[in-house]
Amino acid sequence: RYPIDLNIMRNASNCLIGEMDFSSFRNSTCQSNSPIRNVKEITFYSSLEDESADSRSNMNKLNMTSLLDPNVHVITMKIVADSFLQKMVRNIVGVLVHSSNGQSQCNLETLTRLLALKDRSKVMARPAPPQGLYLADVHYDWDALKVPKT
């Protein structure tokens, strides 16, 4: 095992923010009509590095407080998007972890090229395992959905 460098993950994740084609991060069996998604935010929290009240508040929002053992390093990644492709988050986490722990040098330029390939088979990292990944919240823009008000 290699230590995870959160600064590398934070810097690399910046190129994933915005509306773009996430074909390089979709599962080969994904049936979505379009690979275009709008990632609005990627944030990382660390149980060892973030002792501030804001960090504790964010971990509380993500129901992390019951998991926090002072002897265990817990890293939480929050990703907000308009929607996700099949295994998109697992693939993003896999690439960011792979790039941050000494197995490869991944930076904004590398991830930008990876996005441009639009081909999952060219990605150098395996998807993150599903254990520990969960959907924390769903928000709908009811006006955009044009749902009749009752």
Number of C-alpha atoms within 10 A of each C-alpha: 6 10 9 16 14 18 11 18 25 17 13 21 21 15 15 20 16 14 13 14 18 25 22 22 28 24 18 13 8 14 11 11 7 11 20 17 18 18 18 13 14 16 13 17 18 16 20 13 12 13 11 9 9 10 16 17 13 17 21 12 12 16 12 16 14 8 10 14 10 9 8 10 12 16 16 17 17 15 17 17 14 14 12 19 19 17 18 20 21 18 22 22 23 19 24 25 25 22 23 22 18 14 13 13 11 21 19 16 11 14 21 14 10 19 20 14 16 17 16 18 12 10 18 14 19 14 21 19 11 10 6 7 13 9 8 9 8 8 7 8 9 10 9 7 8 8 9 7 6 3
